[in-house]
Amino acid sequence: MKKLLLIILTLSLTTSCVTKKVYTELEEKYNKLSDNNSSLFGENQDLIDKKKVLEESRRKLQSEIDKLASEKGKLTNSVDQLENKKNTLEKEYNDLSEMSAEQLSEKEKQNRALLVQLQEKESKLASESARLQKLQDELKSRSARVDELEGLIAAKEAAMQRLKDAVSAALQGFEGKGLTVERKNGKVYVSMENKLLFGSGSWAVGSQGKSAVVNLAGVLKQNPDIDVLIEGHTDNVPYGGKDAVTDNWDLSTKRATAIVRILVNNNVSAEQITAAGRSKYMPVASNSSSYGKAKNRRIEIILAPNLDAINDLLEE
């Protein structure tokens, strides 16, 4: 533009005789060129701004491209891994496909057999579990019954000890005179030698012996749940007395029943008493001496607890 103005000025100076028309035309051209220059300057500035926008957009696109490239690399690795797995599975499939029909059938047969065994084991396990539960329930029930039984036995033992103490107290004046009281095997044994009760060959109870039996009856009538066994015993000397008695069996029985009558007459229930004749067959001493024979000639009164409750519990 400056060059163009210089040319115009030069021409103006060298040709002083330029017409007004030419000058006007040149001025118009100048103005037009000036306007074009301003327009071009503005367009150039717009292009610079657009370039900046495009550069920023390009930078963002490049960042996105780099990010996508990284993700593409990861996907490529994943694809490669999946491809390797696919190849492995295809190989295994091909290996299985190459197995003979007979092998496959054998495998299937083995699998069915294993399945049957598994079902049998599961069934057996369920059965054993049910059986175990049943045994545990039964054990629990039996433990409860054992506890109950032990309680009953302990109560019976305590009752028999109290009974023994009561009998000893009632017969205290006769102990050492052919009478003993002891507790063994869960029972109370009252042993009375014949010298306290009977004369030789007789089954009639003397006054001293009757007094002892009456005292015993006072304890027994207060214990109606006690079973009373009266046993008559003799030595081994054959009976040779009255014709009403046949032998030692008969004599031992009559002596036992004589004691029974005294007890019953003194309000002891007949239902709780049993009489037995043992003759010479349960000696407590040797019959080779007078002392031993005297010991064997006796009445034993065996007091036992009524075990119905315990037996009922055991039979459950």
Secondary structure, DSSP 8 states (H G I E B T S, - for coil): -HHHHHHHHHHHHH-TT--HHHHHHHHHHHHHHHHHHHHHHHHHHHHHHHHHHHHHHHHHHHHHHHHHHHHHHHHHHHHHHHHHHHHHHHHHHHHHHHS-HHHHHHHHHHHHHHHHHHHHHHHHHHHHHHHHHHHHHHHHHHHHHHHHHHHHHHHHHHHHHHHHHHHHHHTGGGBTTTEEEEEETTEEEEEEEHHHHB-TT---B-HHHHHHHHHHHHHHTT-TTEEEEEEEE--SS---S-TT--SHHHHHHHHHHHHHHHHHHTT--GGGEEEEEEETSS-SS-TTSHHHHHHHSEEEEEEEE--HHHHHHHH-
